[in-house]
Amino acid sequence: MNYDIDSGKLLYALGVVFATAAFLYFIRDVVFGLSITVKAALLFAAFVVFFVAGVALQRDILDVVGFALAGIAYIVFVGYVVLRYEPSETGTFLLLAVSAGLFVTLGYALREWNLTLSRRTATGIVLGLVLVSTVLIGVDAAGGGVTYDLETNESVTVDPPRTGQDRGVVSMTERVGTMSATNEFVFTRALALPPLRGCLLGTDFRTREEVWVGYDPARFEQPNVVRGDSTLQFGVTADLLVDVNQTEPITYAIERDANCDGERDRPTLVINTIETAT
């Protein structure tokens, strides 16, 4: 069987595939530390740049490659906007309808109006978009990120458990503090609450007993973003250990500490935020 493969077209196709992967990796919010607003703007700018390049380039099939990359950039842009900004059903429909109209109009302009751009004009547009994008990135970097502030209660009192067990230990979920996520800049940013860790000291249970500490609402119910000039607050809860034979309420003191070293002369919950690599 004779396979006639155009090596040039194969390399173009591979370039488009890798560009698609780069776009998808870019929107995972794990690189560059950019705000959601600026990332969306950069994706739209990439769409314009590749479309302009496709119009200006009329040799080989570089125009087709440019239009393919423009289309992929726009699709990723729309998906990112819907995923991050979570517009209403009507807003999503309008975004898709406008996008359909945009591409139909661009296709008609290319075929019927013979839309063309000189290399000089295309270069000017691209350089202008690069300049605007650079300014946006600089402003975004100067604006800072989301700050997280954990405020804990001084103590929490746990009522005697109601259980059919004759002996043993049960965990009681209690609210022990509040985590605030503040975005002081105008650009929308991703929400990434720091993981929490807790342990118990000064009890008759095993020394340095680790306990679950988390957020209310749970992660899958939390918003994805913190909009500009706004603060979100989340309850912090912990599973505190209680003896099933206990008949009186027990009060846990709450402390912030980086570790669970040392001893306490009273039941104490130690809470710490876990630093994650960025």
LINZISUL-V233076 format. One record per residue. RES is the residue in three letters. SS is DSSP state (A for helix, B for strand, O for the rest). PHI is phi in whole degrees, 0 to 359 (none if undefined). OMEGA is omega as a letter, one per 40 degrees, with the letter a starting at -180 (NA if undefined). Layout:
res-><RES/RES>
ss-><SS/SS>
phi-><PHI/PHI>
omega-><OMEGA/OMEGA>
//
This chain:
res-><MET/ASN/TYR/ASP/ILE/ASP/SER/GLY/LYS/LEU/LEU/TYR/ALA/LEU/GLY/VAL/VAL/PHE/ALA/THR/ALA/ALA/PHE/LEU/TYR/PHE/ILE/ARG/ASP/VAL/VAL/PHE/GLY/LEU/SER/ILE/THR/VAL/LYS/ALA/ALA/LEU/LEU/PHE/ALA/ALA/PHE/VAL/VAL/PHE/PHE/VAL/ALA/GLY/VAL/ALA/LEU/GLN/ARG/ASP/ILE/LEU/ASP/VAL/VAL/GLY/PHE/ALA/LEU/ALA/GLY/ILE/ALA/TYR/ILE/VAL/PHE/VAL/GLY/TYR/VAL/VAL/LEU/ARG/TYR/GLU/PRO/SER/GLU/THR/GLY/THR/PHE/LEU/LEU/LEU/ALA/VAL/SER/ALA/GLY/LEU/PHE/VAL/THR/LEU/GLY/TYR/ALA/LEU/ARG/GLU/TRP/ASN/LEU/THR/LEU/SER/ARG/ARG/THR/ALA/THR/GLY/ILE/VAL/LEU/GLY/LEU/VAL/LEU/VAL/SER/THR/VAL/LEU/ILE/GLY/VAL/ASP/ALA/ALA/GLY/GLY/GLY/VAL/THR/TYR/ASP/LEU/GLU/THR/ASN/GLU/SER/VAL/THR/VAL/ASP/PRO/PRO/ARG/THR/GLY/GLN/ASP/ARG/GLY/VAL/VAL/SER/MET/THR/GLU/ARG/VAL/GLY/THR/MET/SER/ALA/THR/ASN/GLU/PHE/VAL/PHE/THR/ARG/ALA/LEU/ALA/LEU/PRO/PRO/LEU/ARG/GLY/CYS/LEU/LEU/GLY/THR/ASP/PHE/ARG/THR/ARG/GLU/GLU/VAL/TRP/VAL/GLY/TYR/ASP/PRO/ALA/ARG/PHE/GLU/GLN/PRO/ASN/VAL/VAL/ARG/GLY/ASP/SER/THR/LEU/GLN/PHE/GLY/VAL/THR/ALA/ASP/LEU/LEU/VAL/ASP/VAL/ASN/GLN/THR/GLU/PRO/ILE/THR/TYR/ALA/ILE/GLU/ARG/ASP/ALA/ASN/CYS/ASP/GLY/GLU/ARG/ASP/ARG/PRO/THR/LEU/VAL/ILE/ASN/THR/ILE/GLU/THR/ALA/THR>
ss-><O/O/O/O/O/O/A/A/A/A/A/A/A/A/A/A/A/A/A/A/A/A/A/A/A/A/O/O/O/O/O/O/O/O/O/A/A/A/A/A/A/A/A/A/A/A/A/A/A/A/A/A/A/A/A/A/O/O/O/O/O/A/A/A/A/A/A/A/A/A/A/A/A/A/A/A/A/A/A/A/A/A/A/A/A/O/O/O/A/A/A/A/A/A/A/A/A/A/A/A/A/A/A/A/A/A/A/A/A/A/A/A/O/O/O/O/O/O/A/A/A/A/A/A/A/A/A/A/A/A/A/A/A/A/A/A/A/A/A/A/A/A/A/O/O/O/B/B/B/B/B/B/O/O/B/B/B/B/O/O/O/O/O/O/O/O/O/O/B/B/B/B/B/B/B/B/B/B/B/B/B/B/B/O/O/O/O/O/B/B/O/O/O/O/O/B/B/B/B/B/B/O/O/O/O/O/O/O/B/B/B/O/B/B/B/B/O/O/A/A/A/O/O/O/B/B/O/O/O/B/B/B/B/B/B/B/B/B/B/B/B/B/B/O/O/O/O/O/O/B/B/B/B/B/B/B/O/O/O/O/O/O/O/O/O/O/O/B/B/B/B/B/B/O/O/O/O/O>
phi-><none/262/257/259/251/281/298/297/295/299/294/300/298/296/298/296/298/292/296/299/298/296/300/295/292/300/276/283/60/246/231/74/66/278/288/296/300/290/298/297/296/293/295/293/297/297/302/296/300/290/293/299/298/296/290/282/270/235/238/53/241/297/295/295/299/300/293/297/294/298/297/296/300/290/298/296/301/296/299/294/297/294/292/271/272/47/293/294/301/294/296/295/299/296/298/292/295/296/296/299/297/298/287/297/296/296/296/296/296/291/274/263/262/53/300/222/222/288/301/295/296/298/297/297/296/297/297/298/292/297/296/299/297/297/297/300/296/296/297/297/295/289/284/78/252/278/256/243/231/263/245/254/291/289/199/217/253/249/287/303/287/251/211/274/289/276/204/118/233/237/253/242/276/227/281/237/175/220/253/251/246/242/245/273/259/278/276/289/233/289/268/218/297/292/298/242/225/221/210/250/231/72/241/274/281/301/301/55/294/282/230/282/229/209/249/231/284/294/304/289/256/277/294/273/224/243/288/299/53/215/228/250/238/227/290/250/239/220/269/263/277/221/288/294/271/293/247/244/301/242/253/258/287/239/232/256/207/281/209/248/283/90/239/230/267/210/303/221/260/256/242/215/274/269/286/244/288/241>
omega-><a/i/i/a/i/a/i/i/i/i/i/a/i/i/i/i/a/i/i/i/i/i/a/i/a/a/i/i/i/i/i/i/a/i/i/a/a/i/i/i/i/i/i/i/i/i/a/a/a/i/i/i/i/i/a/a/a/i/a/i/i/i/i/i/i/i/i/i/i/i/i/i/a/i/i/i/a/i/i/i/a/a/a/a/i/i/i/i/i/i/i/i/a/i/i/a/i/i/i/i/i/a/i/i/i/i/i/a/i/a/a/a/i/a/i/i/i/i/a/i/i/i/i/i/a/i/i/i/i/i/i/a/i/i/i/a/i/i/i/i/a/a/i/a/i/i/a/a/i/i/a/i/i/a/i/a/a/i/i/a/i/a/i/a/i/i/a/a/i/i/i/a/a/i/a/a/a/i/i/i/a/i/a/a/a/a/i/a/i/i/i/a/a/i/a/i/i/i/a/i/i/i/i/i/a/a/i/i/i/a/i/i/a/a/i/e/i/a/a/i/a/i/a/a/i/a/a/i/a/i/i/i/a/i/i/a/i/i/a/a/a/i/a/i/a/a/a/i/i/a/i/i/a/i/i/i/a/a/a/i/i/a/i/a/i/i/a/i/i/a/i/i/a/i/i/i/i/NA>
//
